Amino acid sequence: MADPTARVLALLALLQSAAGRSGRELSERLGVSDRTIRNDVERLRDLGYPVEATRGNVGGYRLGSGGKLPPLLLDDEEAVAVTVGLRAAAGISGVEEAGTRALAKLEQVLPSRLRPTVDALRSTIDRGPENTGTDAPDPEVDGVVLQEVARAIRHVEWLRFDYADELRLVEPYRLLSWQRRWYLVARDPQDDIWATYRVDLMRPRMPTRRRFEPNPLPGGDYTAFAMRTIAASGWLVHARLRIDAPAEKVLARINPTVGVVEPIDENHCVLVTGADSLDTVAVYIGMLMMDFTVESPPELIPRLRLLSERYGRAAAGS
């Protein structure tokens, strides 16, 4: 690569895309000598990039962390991916404004060949509207809360927070994003009970700064555990319904996160389900197309009666 400026930028891109690269690899990728690589590394250092040399049999270089964020060199696919990711950050309060600023900077310098792709994404991807009427609005997660939970997981420290009017102290293990909600999978160290918590309902207390000895989830699949428990504990309201159908038939009709099915006999089972409002439960339970009886809560029955009357009027007048 003859152009020194283009070569230095290519060297910076290689260093940014890996934790470390050997001098030989850089020489072969750029088609220059080891001495030229050393000179270009010095040029990057003069420009403020903290390029660190590593020792060993082959030696090499890595881009260290500096006092400020240097310009990033992204290839076409990375630039489009970052654009999409920044647009998706709109659901996290505390991050939305910063994401908008970063997105504006990125779109300002996008190559003209990428603008049609980005414009297509912008015109075809929307943020879903908040639920209206009697249903609860889509929850917004405070970015500060997410950061605090992630920090506790990263540093293997107990996490203390208020949840459903109770003070909780847990061992945090994983964050999960699903259906515009964020969840924490954690273990109660006192009774060894694993649970999934809605992050938008958490109010963290002061950091504990107390480390714990990790006790991984049996089976190790945190995502599968969270998906199983969201139906039982991850909603604002819950319902227990007796279904006049075999458990296998009900399981074939629902998503695992919609409910937990408990067989009673060959022809009956219990569905424990939930949502952010009883109106939502009343609507989607009818989508099972199976007879059922409400065991709890009693407040669900008037909503079912209202829907029944409304459907009856619609059928009679159609």
N, C-alpha and C positions, 0 to 999 in steps of 0.2 A: 504494500500500500504506500504510494509515493507521497501523497498529500499529508504533511505532518499534522495538520489540524484534524483532518478526517481520521487519521490513525489514532490520535490521542482520544478522540471521542469514541472510537471503536473499542479502544482499550478500557475506557471508563465503563462502557456498556457491558463488557465481559466481566469486569470486576463487580459490577452491581448485580449480575445475574447468578452469582455463585458465592459460597462462603469463602472460597479461596481457590486460586489457580496457580499451577506451577509456572516458572519462567519458561520452561520448554513448551508447555501448552500454549502460552500466550505468543511465543515466537512463531510456532507453527500456524496458529489461527490467523495471525496478522501478516505472516510472510516476511518477517524481519529478523535481525540478529538479536541475541540476548542483550548485547550492549545497547541497541536501539530501545529495547523494552525498558532497560534501566534508565535511559535518558528520558523516555516518555513518562515513566513513573515520577521522576523528579519534576517534570513539568506539571503533572497533576498535583503534586504536593505544593508547588509554588502557587497554584490556583486555589489552594485551600482544601484540597481533598486529602483526608487522612489515610493514605495508602501505607499499609504496614507490610514489612518484609517478614517472611516466615523462614525459619532455619530448618535444616534437615538434609536428607540425602539428595533431594531434588530441589529444595528451596521453592519459594513462591511468593505470592502477594495476595493480600486481602484488603478490602475496603473497610476501615474501622469507622467507629462512630465519632462524629465531630461535635463542635459546639453549636452548629446550625445544620439544617437540612440542605444538602447540596441538590442541584438540579438532577432530576431522574431522567434517564434515557429509556424510553419504552418502545418496544417494537409494535407493529400494527395491532396484533391480537391483544397485547397487554393494554394498549391505550383504549381500545374498545371495551375490554373487560373492566377496566377501572371506571370508565364512564358509566357503564351499567351499574356497577357496584355503588357508585356515589349516588345515583338516582334511587337505588334501593334503600339508602340510608335515611330516606325521608321519614320513616316511621319511628326514628329514635330521637326523642327530644333531647336537646343539649348537643346533638351532633348534626342536626339538620342544617343549621345556619352555616357551620363550618364546612359541611359537605357541599353546600351550594356555592360557597366561595371557591373551594378547590375545583369544583366542576367548571365554573366560569373560567378559571385560569387554564384548565386543561383544554376546553373547547376553543379557547382563543388561539392556541398554538397547534391545534390538530392539523396534520397535513390535509390538503384539499382532497386527496384520494380517499380519506377516511370519513369525510363529512357526510357523504350519502349514506354510509352504513349507520353512523351515529344519528343522523336525522331520521332514518327509518326506524331505529330503536325508539327515538323520542316520540315519534308519531304513532307508534303501535303499542307502547307499554305505558300503562296508566297506573296510578295508585288507586286501589279500590276505595270507594267512598265509605265513610263511616256509616254504620248501621243507624237507621232512624226509627222513629215511632217508639214502640214499647221495648225494643231490644236495646241492649247496652251498646255504647259506642265502641269502635275498635280501640283497644288500649294503646297508649303511648308509653314506651319505656324510657325512663330518665337515663340519659347516657352516663351520668355520674354514678348511678346505681349499678349499671352494667359494669363500669370500670372497677368499682369497689368489689363486686362479686368476683370478677375475673382476677383481680389482684389477690384476693384471698385464696382462690384456687391455685394460682401460680406460685404463691409463697407457702402453700400448704398450711394455712392458718385457719383457726376456727372463725366462723362467721356468725355474728350476732345481729338479729334483726327482729322487727315487729311484723307479725303476720296474723291476720284474722284476730286482731285484738289480743294476741299472745306474744310473749317474748320467746324467741327461738334461739338456740345455740347449736350449730350443726358443723359437721365436717363437709365443706363443699368440694364437689368432684368434677362436675361437668355443667356447661351451659348448652342449652339446646334451643334453636330457633325453629318454630313450626307454626304455620298458619298465622303469621303476623303477631305471634306471641313469643316471648322468651321464657324459658323454664330453667330452673336449677335442680340438678339431681344431687341430693345430699344425704348424709347419714347422721342420725341422732346418736351421739356417743354414749348417752346415758342408758338407752334401752335397745341400742343396736337396731333401730328401725330405719329403713331407707324410705325416702319420700321424694316427691317432685313438687316444686314450689313455683308459682307464677311470679316472675320477677317484677311485673308491674304492680303487684300487690305487696311487695316487700318494702320495708322502710329500714335500711341498715342503721345500726347504732355505731358508736365509735369502733374503729378497728381493734380487734383483740390483741394483735401482734403475738399471739400464742400459737406456736406450731403444734401439729399433731402427727402421730405416726399413721401413714395412710393404711386404710383397711379396704381394699378394692371391693367393688360390688361383685357378689357371687355370679359367676358366668361372664363378667366383664363387659357386657353389652349395655352401656348406659342409655343409648338411644332407644333400644327395644324396651327397657324398663320404663323409661319416661313415657313412651307411647302407650304402654299398658296402664300406667297409673294416672295419666291425665284425665281419663274418663271418671275415675273415682275421686280424685282430689284436686284436679286442675281447673275446676269451674266455680262460678259464684253460687250456682244453685245445683242441686242434685235431685234425682228422682229414682224411685224403686218401683218397677213395673212387673206384674206377672203376665207373661206372654203365653198364649194358648198355642204353642208350637214347640217342637223339639229344639234343644239348644243348638244343635248343628245347623238347623235351618236359619235360626236367628243370626248365628255367627257368619253365615254365608251372605247375609244381607247388609252387614254393618262394617264400618271401618273399626279396627281395634281400639282407636282412641275415642270412639263414640260411646262405648259402654263395655261393662264387664258382665258376662253371661254366666249364670249359675244354674245348672240343670236341677230340676225337681223330680221329674220322672220322664218316661219316654215321650210324652206329649206336652209337657209344660216346662217352663224355665223362668228364671228371674233375670231381668235386665236392669242393672244399675248404671244410670247414665247421668249426664249433666250438660249444662250450657251456661251462658252468662245471663239467661233469663228463662223463666218458666214458659213464656210465650214461644220461645225457640224450641223448647222440649215438646210443647204441645203440637207444634207444626211437624217436626221431623219424625216424631213417633208414629204419625199416621203414614209416613212413607214406607214403614215396614210392611204395610198391607196385611197385618195380622191382628186378630182380636187380642185385647189385653185388658188388664184391670190395674188401677192405680193403688199401690200399697202406701206410698208416701211421695210427696207431701200432699196434704188435703187441698192446699191452695191451687194445685194443678187441675183439680176437677172443674171449677168454674171456667177456666180457660178452655178446657176441652168442650164444655157445654156451649160456650160462645162460638167456637169453631163449628161445632155440629149444627147449630142453628143457622150460621152463615152459609155453610155448604148446602144445607137443606133449602134455603131460600134461593141459592144460585141454581140448584138442580130443578126446583119447581118453576123458575122463571126462564129457563133456557130452552 
